[in-house]
Each structure stands twice: as structure tokens, then as C-alpha cells.
Amino acid sequence: MTDWKLVLEVIGMIIYATFMGFIFMGIERKAMARIQRRVGPPIYQPIIDTLKLLGKKESVSHGFIYDFGPVFALGASIAALLFIPIANFQLFSSNADLIVVAYLLEIPMLGIMLGAMSSGNPYSALGVQRGLLTMVAMQLPYGLALIALVQHWGTFKLGEIVALQQTQGWSILVPALFLAMIVFDIVFQAMLGLEPFDIVSAPAEISMGPMVEYGGKHAALLFTQHAVQLFAETAFFAVLFLGGASNLLELLVKQIAVLFIAIFVASIYPRFTIDQAAKFFWKWPTILGIIAVLLTM
């Protein structure tokens, strides 16, 4: 028997997250413009861009895998979203939903690369190679930050981590987890594809890399996927390190704070080359991650 209440809750969650994700994208573009002393587009511009792309006729396709890649990426982002406690409201949970969400948030990059490789474009292939190396490089510090969290709180359940922070204080108030937060924030910057880790797309160098062949409805789907992922990743960060939230307004404030940190870092630091990015991940974030793990043992 179909649980229509659950279905409606899932649809409502997806609509809210997608809309707010587009707004976050608009805030990102506007804030970067103001930092660079430009006016910038209106905050709702990503929504207009997506609707315009949906209205375009599709003239290029490179087969099933090319079409399936963006759908696969969007599906993974939505699946991750449904496991995150949003203002004490969590649709799905498991005994290890921390690990489930952490790695579901990495799958979208693989989905995009899967479709990009089937296009045959050399810029896409180069972007995919860089993306895979970036993913491999950030696994170690990413895993160490999660291990430190689990060792300190003693659970893999996101709901329990939020509850413990509400009674014992936020994760960032614990010195070891503050180090883990720094590591997680660096990985978060790379997962969003922001400077200094935007070498995968490098717009002025390889014309958006894996996304170079996508246009029309495919590009609209990728815009939507990025909006959902942006919302999910900022919410995930708030849940792990900022005590979650008891209502949507509190969560929104924390998400925007996390987003502005990423925007300021992207505005200040120049782009790493791919070898610099890999060496950086395997050096300072890894060292901080190891220290955080040792302090929480």
C-alpha cells in the first residue's frame, strides 16, 4: 500500500531544497560580484537560466549514457537529501546514515563524468581525468574528518549527532572537531567545484570541462542537480558541526553562513593546478585530519 503522506513529504522536501538551492546559487554569484566590485545578476537569475534552458530544443545527444549521467547525478543528490535531518525532520534514516550521506554526495560527480566521457569531447575527457584525481586526493582527509566525528560522538546516526550537540554543545566547540571542521570545509570547497579547486571545469581553460557538451534540457538538469547538492551539502555541514537546527529559519541562517565562508575562500584564492590540488589534499588537510582523529581516540 502506498504511503501517500510520505510521498507528499518527499515531494515537498525536494521542491523546497531545489528552490533554496537556486537561491543559494544566486547568492553565490551576487556575493562574488560584489567582492569583485561588480553589480552582478539578481539572486533569482539561476531560476531564469534553468527555465530558459528547459525551453530550448535539444539537437545533440551522444547516446544513453550521455543522457543518463545527469539523471544519475540528480538522483544521488536527492537520495542524500532525504537522509539529512532538516530542522529535526528526517524522512529516511539508517544505523549508518552519516556514511550513506557522505558518499551519496560524491556520486553526482561520478554521474556527470560518466555522461561526459561518452561525449567524446577532449575537453570533457581532460575535465574527467582532473575530477577523478581530485576525488581520489580528497578521500583521505574526508574520511579522517568523518572518523574524528564518529569517535567523539560514538554514533553513525545523524539524528543522534544532532541530539548530542543540542545537549553537549556544537562540534566546532570541541578542539579536535574544530580541526575536523576545517578539513571538512576544505573538502566541501572541492565538492562544490569552487576555487581554488575548480580545475575540473576551469571555464577559461577547458570550457567547463565535463559539462562542455551539455546544453538545453541536459544543462537544465545539471543546474537543478547542483542546486539540490548545494542545499544538501550546506545542510550536512550544519548538521555535523553547527548542531543542526530546530526550525527552517535557523537552518537557513547556518547554511548561508557556511556558504559565505566558501564564497570568501573562492574569491581570495587563485586556482590550483591539478598536481598542486592533489599535493595540498595529501598534506595539510591530511595532517589536520590525523591530529583530529588522535585527539578523539
Residue pairs with C-beta under 8 A, 6 or more apart in sequence:
6 91
9 91
10 82
10 91
13 81
13 82
13 86
13 91
14 78
14 81
14 228
17 81
17 86
17 227
17 228
17 231
17 232
18 224
18 227
18 228
18 231
19 47
20 231
20 252
20 255
21 226
21 227
21 228
21 229
21 230
21 231
22 44
22 46
22 47
22 50
22 223
22 227
23 43
23 44
24 227
24 230
24 231
24 234
24 255
24 256
24 259
25 46
25 223
25 226
25 227
25 230
26 41
26 42
26 43
26 44
26 45
26 46
26 47
27 43
27 256
27 259
27 263
28 259
28 262
28 263
29 40
29 41
29 45
29 46
30 40
30 41
30 42
30 43
31 40
31 260
31 263
31 267
32 40
32 263
32 266
32 267
33 39
33 40
33 41
34 40
35 263
35 264
35 267
36 267
46 223
46 227
49 223
50 220
50 223
50 224
51 220
53 215
53 216
53 217
53 219
53 220
53 223
54 216
54 217
54 220
56 215
56 216
56 217
57 216
58 215
58 216
58 217
58 218
59 216
60 213
60 215
61 67
62 118
62 119
62 120
62 213
63 118
65 114
65 115
65 117
65 118
66 115
66 118
66 119
66 213
66 218
67 115
67 218
68 114
68 115
69 111
69 112
69 113
69 114
69 115
69 116
69 118
70 111
70 112
70 115
70 214
70 218
70 221
70 222
70 225
71 111
71 221
72 107
72 110
72 111
72 114
72 115
73 107
73 108
73 109
73 110
73 111
73 112
73 222
73 225
74 108
74 111
74 221
74 224
74 225
74 228
75 111
76 104
76 105
76 107
76 108
76 111
77 104
77 105
77 108
77 225
77 228
77 229
77 232
78 228
79 104
80 100
80 101
80 104
80 105
80 229
80 232
80 236
81 228
81 231
81 232
81 235
82 91
82 92
83 90
83 91
83 92
83 93
83 94
83 97
83 100
83 101
83 104
83 158
84 90
84 101
84 158
84 232
84 235
84 236
84 239
85 158
85 159
85 162
85 239
85 244
86 235
86 245
86 248
86 251
87 244
87 245
87 246
87 247
87 248
87 250
87 251
88 162
88 244
88 245
88 246
90 158
90 159
93 157
93 158
93 159
94 100
94 157
95 156
95 157
96 156
96 157
97 156
97 157
97 158
97 159
98 146
98 149
98 150
98 156
98 157
98 158
98 161
98 240
99 146
99 156
101 158
101 232
101 236
102 142
102 146
102 236
105 191
105 229
105 232
105 233
105 236
106 135
106 191
108 225
108 229
109 131
109 135
109 191
110 135
112 131
112 210
112 211
112 222
112 225
113 128
113 131
113 132
113 210
115 210
115 214
116 124
116 125
116 127
116 128
116 209
116 210
116 211
116 212
116 213
116 214
117 124
117 125
117 128
119 212
119 213
121 212
121 213
123 206
123 207
123 208
123 209
123 212
124 209
124 210
124 211
124 212
124 213
126 206
126 209
127 200
127 201
127 202
127 206
127 208
127 209
127 210
127 211
127 212
128 209
128 210
130 199
130 200
130 202
130 209
130 274
131 200
131 209
131 210
133 274
133 277
133 278
134 190
134 197
134 199
134 200
134 274
134 277
134 278
134 281
136 278
137 277
137 278
137 281
137 282
138 187
138 190
138 191
138 281
138 285
140 281
140 282
140 286
140 289
141 183
141 186
141 187
141 281
141 285
141 286
141 288
141 289
142 183
142 184
142 187
143 289
144 180
144 183
144 286
144 289
144 290
144 292
144 293
145 180
145 181
145 183
145 184
145 187
145 289
145 292
147 289
147 293
148 176
148 177
148 179
148 180
148 289
148 292
148 293
148 295
148 296
149 161
149 171
149 177
149 180
149 240
150 156
151 293
151 296
151 297
152 171
152 174
152 176
152 177
152 296
153 160
153 161
153 164
153 171
155 161
155 164
158 239
158 240
161 171
161 239
161 240
161 244
162 239
162 243
162 244
165 171
165 243
165 244
166 243
166 244
169 243
170 241
170 242
170 243
171 177
171 178
171 180
171 181
171 240
171 241
171 242
171 243
172 178
172 181
172 241
172 242
175 295
176 291
176 292
176 295
176 296
177 241
177 292
177 296
179 288
179 289
179 291
179 292
179 295
180 241
180 288
180 289
180 292
181 240
181 241
182 285
182 288
183 285
183 288
183 289
183 292
184 237
184 240
184 241
185 237
185 261
185 262
186 281
186 285
187 285
188 233
188 237
188 258
188 262
189 195
189 196
189 197
189 262
189 265
189 266
190 197
190 277
190 281
191 233
192 229
192 230
192 233
192 262
193 200
193 201
194 262
194 263
194 265
194 266
195 265
195 266
195 267
195 269
195 270
195 271
196 265
196 266
196 269
196 270
196 271
196 272
196 277
197 271
197 272
197 277
198 266
198 271
199 271
199 272
199 273
199 274
199 277
200 209
200 210
201 208
201 209
201 210
201 211
202 208
202 209
202 271
206 212
211 219
211 222
214 222
230 259
231 255
234 254
234 255
234 258
234 259
235 251
235 255
237 255
237 258
238 244
238 245
238 251
238 254
238 255
238 258
242 254
242 257
242 258
244 251
245 251
245 254
272 280
